[in-house]
């Protein structure tokens, strides 16, 4: 950490011990980073220095269009507000809350410029979930869309450490825009070290307790140096678009980091249902799409009718899928409808972005792909020995990015012998292609969202009608998996459609709505061992 700019050393002080961190490798020439590095310099300010400040950077419905120079001015003003008005010092954590929109990107870059640590959160999160993030990350500052103020006000009242909050979209004299107007649009970026932490990306563990993955400025640039130029191979004239939230590293990379690393533009959408996404592709002439496999399946028929793909005369020419396994049938359906071969990939919040993939020319049905240049991957047995090709085992990966959990004992589960173990079961075929088999833990992945079974169970158990419950993921043709709850009711409540709806609404009101159980089965008792341990496998396979 030589040359660290962090005055608040919380992140550095809570990194995993060096012997619990993975081995980091920087074999590609483009991964030879300088000691001092601020990713805002490289992704944003460099475009202006190169004379490309007038190129379009961000667009949104309603005619909003920012050029690179516009984004720089907004980010500089917000950085000045953070320091002058909110007293931010390098190393402080800043909670960011908004749907995908240009102001969220400006806030993210302002935090980078000021040497802070961005903690982006999905708009759907409730006060309970935000409180866990605030406490885990010791978050002191927040920049939030006024439309999402209610939950933040609620959690701030419960967590006084979140002392500094500003809202954009707030027309009052105390709103972020008014404060920005009183600040200069010039700012000298903090000279952060390449290995200063710049973001905490939160992911739910199987226990339902969130884990914060810690990423450095160099990690952000490493993600841009590996998948984007070697697999995606987009150009500065491309227009990016997609559905993942910028709070997900999949969305942050695909809709901000990758396009900006090549001087391209991106379209940011607050609403991304299949019809809305298709409309936006057409209206904005989008050429590169990032979304989940379930979205491709939902859009296929309409995409064919609209002739939105380049092979059919439309703008769309590249499509990237991640967040969950891509079924061969979905790949085929999209190719038949559009003529475009999906670029599949597996990434992880712990790894920041995609590390196994294949471009359009080398994609194979049923396979995720091969290792992305800059990374290494293999399949291990339970004793951490590499298995022969064709055998199923635990996926292990290492590269320029890797898992660093913030002060979390689960680090030892993810990293072993220098390798990152993603929790996925894979096999590698004779040609080096990796084929997904299943998750090796109890995480439910539904439409690209990670859902911890234990978190849903915790909420259900607070309902007065629930005596016992267990939650698993079950296969679903549209979403990959759905959340299914097995519930033992108290004698005061009768099974039926009414209690199903009541329990579903109860969960939606307590935690993010996408986590609610779409299927509920009532049982007289749950399968347990003689010692009382739940036999979850018997719920998955009653036979």
N, C-alpha and C positions, 0 to 999 in steps of 0.2 A: 504493500500500500504506500510505497514511497511516492511523495508528491501529492498525496491526497489533499483535496480542497475542502473536505468535510470538517466543519467546525463542530457540528453535532455528530458524534461518532457512534451513534446507536447502531447503525447498520454494520459498520466494521466490527464493532464489539460483539455482535451477535451472529457473525458468520459461523458456519460449522467449523470445527477443528480441521486443520489442514489434512490430517490423516483420514478424515471422513469425506473429503471432497473428491470428486472424480479426477481422473487424469485429463488435462486439457491439452489438445494438440493443435498446432498452428502450422500445418504443412504447406498450405497454399501460399504463394507469394503475397496475395491480397490480404492475408490474415496476419501480416507482420505489422502490428499496430505500434504507433509511438507511445511513449510513456504517458504523455499528457494527451487526452482526447475528450472532447465533448461532442456527443452525437448531433447536437443542434448545429454545430459548426459544419459538420459534414453533410447533413441531410437538407438543411435549410439555407444557412448563410452562404455556403459555397455556391449555390445556384445564383445568388445575386452577384457574388464576386466574379463569377464567370460571365456575367452579362446576360443572364437568363431570367432576371427578375420579372420580366413582363410575360413570361409563359404562364398559362393557366395552371393552377395548382389544385384548388378545391372548388367543387360545384355542388349545389344542392337544389332541390325543388324550390320553385318560387322565384327563379332567376338569380339567386345568389351565386356570385362567381368571384373567387379570390385568386389573384396571381401570387407568385412566390413572394414578391415584394410586399404585397398586402399582408400575407401571413406573417412575414417577418416583422412588419410594423405592429401588428396586433400582439404577437408573442413578446416583442420588446416592451410594449406598454404594460402588459400583464406582469412580466418579470419585474418591472419597476414598481408596480403596485404591490407585488408580493414582498419585496424588500422594504420599500419606503412606508407602506401603510400597514402591512401585516407582520413586519419584523422577521421575515424568514431569513434563516442563515443556512448555508450549504449543509446538506445532510438531513434537514427537516423533511418530514413526510407530508405530502399534500394529497388529500383525497379528491378525486375527480369524479363528478357525477353528471352524466348527460347521455342522451341518445346520440347516435352518430351524427355529428354536425360540425361545421368549421370551427366554431368557438371551442369545442372540446379539443380539437387538434391544436389550436392556438394556446390553450391552457397547458396542454402536455408539453409543447415546446418551450413555453415560458418556464415551466418547472425545470426542464433540462438546462436552459440557459442560466437560471439562477442557482444551479448546483443542487437542487432539491431532489427528492425521490417521489416519483409519480405513483399513486395508488389508485388506479382506475377501477370503477365499480359498475356493474351492470345496473341499468335503470330499474329493473324489476326487483332488486334486493330490498328487503324490509329492514326496519330499525334493528331487529334482533340480529340479523346477519351483518349489518353495517357495524353494529357494536362489537362483534367478534373481530372484525377487521381492524377497527380503530384500536382496540386493546392489544391485539397481536402486533400490529405495526407501530404502536405508540404514535398514532397520527395526531398532529397538532393543528393542521391547516386544512381547509376545504374550499374548492371552487366548484360551484354547483349550478346547474340550470334551475332557474326559479320555478319551473314547472314541476321539479322534483323536491321542492323545499320541505314538504310536510314530513317525510320520513327522516330527513336530515335534522330538522328541528327536534323531532322526537328523540332521536339518538343523541343529539348534542346535550339535551337536558339530562340524559342518563350518564353521559361520559364527558365530564367537564374538561378533560385534557384537550378535546377538540375546541379550542378557544377562539380560533380565528376562522371565520366563515364569510365568504362573499358569494353573491348570486349574480349570474348573468341572465339577460332577459328581464332584469329588474329595472323598471323605468325611473326609480327614485334616485335622489342625489347620492344615495349610499350604495347603489348597485355597482357592479364591476365596470360596466361601460362608462358610467359617470366618472369613476375613479381613473379609468384608463385615459379619459379625455384630459385629465389634469396632469398626466405624466408625459415624458418625452418618448418619442418613438425610436430613440437610439438606446442601445444597451451593449455593454461589453460582457460577453459571456464569461462565466466563471471558468477558470482554467482547471477543470476537473482532471483527475487521473483516469487513465483508461480503465483501471480496475476500481474506480469509485462506483458504488451502486447507484443506479439511476431509476430503477423501477422495482416495485414489489408487485408481482402478479400472483393473485390468490387462486388457489385451487382447493376444492373440498376433498378431504380424505374420506376413507370408508367409515371413519368414526363420526363424520359430520363436522368435525372441528377443522376449520380452514387452515391450510398451510400456505405460507407466503414464500414464493420462490423469488430469489434475489438475483437480479441481472445487472451487469455492469454496462458502462458506455461501450466498451469493446464488444460485448455480447450483441448489442443492437446492431453494430456495424458488421459483425460476423454473420449474423442472419442474412443481412443484405448481400454479403459476399459469397454465400454458398448456394442456397436454393434459387434465388432470383436470377443470377446470370447463367448458372450451369443447367438449370432445368426449365424454369419459366421462360427466360430469354425474351422478355418484353422490350419495347422500345420507348423512347421519349415521346413518341406520338400516340402511344396507347392511352386509352381512357379506362381506368379501373373502376369496378363497381362490385358490390357484394352485400351479403346479409349479416356476417358476424359482427358482433359488438366490438368496438375498439377496446373494451375492457378485456376481451379475449386476446391472447397473443396471436392467434390465427387472424383475427380482424386487424389488430395493430400492424402486423406485418403486411398482410395482403392489401390493406386499404390506406396505409400511411407510409410505412417504412420502405416497402419495395417500390411503389411508384415514385416517391420522392428521391430515392437513391439514384434514379435514372432521369430525373427531371420530367416525369410524366404527370398526368393529372388523375384525380380520383373523384368519384361521385359519392357523396355521403347521404344515406337515406335513413330517416327515422323509422319508417315503416317498410317492411321487407317481406310481406306475404308474396306468394307466387305471382298473382296478378300485378301487384305493385312493382315487384322487381322486373317483371317482363316489360311493363310500361316504361320504366326508367331506362332499361337497356335501349329501348327504341327511341325514347325522347332525347337521351343524351348521347346516343351513338356509342355506347360502351363497347369496348373491344376485349376486355379481360375481366372474367367473372370469378369471384371467390364465394363459394357457398357450400352447404352440407349436402351429402348424397341424397337425403330425403327431399331437398328442395329441387334438385335436378329431376327427380322422379315426378314431382308434382308439376313441374313446368314443361315437361317434355312435349305433351300433345299441343299445348298452346304455342310453344316455341316453333314447332313444325308449321302450324297454321300461319303464324306471323312471319315466317321466313326471316328470323332474326339473326341467323348465323351467317358468317362469311361464305361458306359453301353454297348457301341458298340466296346470296345477294345482300344479306344484312351486315351489320357491323361486327358482331361478336365473333372472335377468332380463337380465344384461349379460355379454357374453363378449368378451374382448380377445385378439387374436393378434398376436404379433411374434416377432422372432428369426430368421425366414426368410420367404420369399415365401409368401403364402397362395394356393394354387391355387383357381381358380374352382370346380373340382369339389368341393373340400373345403368351401368356403363353402356351396355348394348342398346338400351332404350333411348338414351340421350344421343348416342352416335347415329342410330337409325333416324331419329327425329331431326337432327341438326347437321350431321356430317362431321361433328367435332368429337375427337377422342379426348376424354377427360384426363387431366393430369391429376392422378391420385397421389396422396401423400399421408404419411403418419408423422405427426409432431407431438410435442408435449409441452405443457406450460413450463415444466422443469427444464426443458431443452430450448425454450423460447419459440422455436418454429420447426418446420419440416426437416427431417433428416433421412427419410427413405422415400423415394419417389421415382417416377419415370416420365420422361417427356412423351409427347404425342406419338412420336415415331417408334418408341420402344416400350409403350404400354402393353401389358398383357392382361387379359381377362382373368379375374380371380387373384391377381397379385398386386400388392401395394407398389412394388417397384424394387429398385436397387439402392444401395447407399448413395446419398448425395455427396458429391465431391467436398472434401473437408472433414467428413465424418468416417467412422468405422462402425460396423455393426456385426453381430454374430448371434447365434442361438445357443443358450447354455442349459445344462441340466440343473437339478436341484443342488448339486455340489459345486456349482459354478465352473463346470468343465464344458468346453465347447462340444456340441453333439455333431454327429455326421450329417451331411446334407440329407434332407428328406425326413429328418426326425423333428418332432415337435418339442419345443422347450421355451425357455424364458428369453425374450428379446433383450439384448444388452447393446448399448451404444456409447460412444465417446466421440468427442470432437472439440471445436473451439468454444462451444457452450455446454453447460451441464448443470446438474442439480445442486443448488445451495439453498436449503430450507432455512428460514429465519428461526433460529433458536428452537429447533424441533427434533425430538428424539427419533422421529420417523426418517431422518436423514440416513440412518444406518440401514433402513429397509430398501431405500432407493439406490444407494451407492455401495458397491462392494468391489474390492480389488481394482479400483480405478474406473469401473464401468457403471453406467447408469442403467438400472433395471426399470423398464417402463411399466411393468405390470401387465404386459401383453404376451400371449402365447403365440408363437410364430413357428413356421418352418421355412428353411431356405432351400430352394431347389438346386439342381446341378448347375444351372446357369447363373446362380447368384441372386435370383429374385426371391423376395421375402413375401410369404403368404400368411395373412392374418388368420388365426384360429379362434381366439376368444380372449376375454379379459381374465387375468389370473387373480383378481380380487373381487370385491362385492360392489365395485362402482357400476352404476347404471349409466349408460350413454344413450340418451334419447334425443334424436334430431340434432346431434352435435353438442348437447348440454351434458355436463357431468353432474350426476345426482347421487349423493350419498344415501344409501338405504337407511342408515342409522338416523340421519337428520329427519327424514320423513316419519320414521317410527316415533321419534321423540315428540313430534307435534301430535300425531294421532293419539299417543298415550295420554295427552293432556285433555282429550275430549271426555266428558263425563260418561259417555256410553261405551267407551272402549276399555276392556279388561286387559287384553293382550293384543299384540300385533307383531307382524313381521313383514318386511318389504323386500321384494326382489325385482330384478328386471326380467321381463319375458320378451321373446322375439316378437317383432311387429314388422309387417311388410313395408309400412310407410315410414316409420320412425327408427327402424333398427331395433330398438327396444322401447318398451313402455314400463312405467312404474306400476307394479301390482302389489296390493296390500292384502295380506291374510289377517282377518280381524276376528277376535273372540269378543263378542258383545257382553256387556253386563245384563243381568236378568231384567233390568228396567227398560231395556231397549230391544225392539224386535227387528230382525233382519228384513230387508226389503229395499225397494228403490228409494224411498224417502231418506233412509239413513245413509244410503250410498251417496246421494247428492249432498246431504248435510256434512258428511265427512270430507268430501271433496272440497266443498266451499270452505270448510274449517281450515284445511291445509293451505288453500290458496290465500286465505286472509293472514296466515301466520308467517309463511315463507314465500319465496318467489313462486308465482303461479305455475311455471313450467314443471315444478317438482311434484305436483299433486298426483295421486294415484288414479290413473285412467281406468284401472280395473280393480275391483274390490271383491274378494271372496270371503264369505263368513264361515268360520270353523267353530266346532265345539271346543277344540283344543288345538294347540300347536305341537308339532313333533319335537320332543326334547329327549336328551339323554337322561340316564338315571341321576346324574348330578345336576340336572336342570338346564344344561346348555342347549340352546336352540339348534336343531338340525336343519339348517337352511337348505342343505342339498336335497332333503326330502320334499321340500316345497317346489324345487326346480324339477325334480324327477320323482314323482310319487311312487313309481314302480321300484 
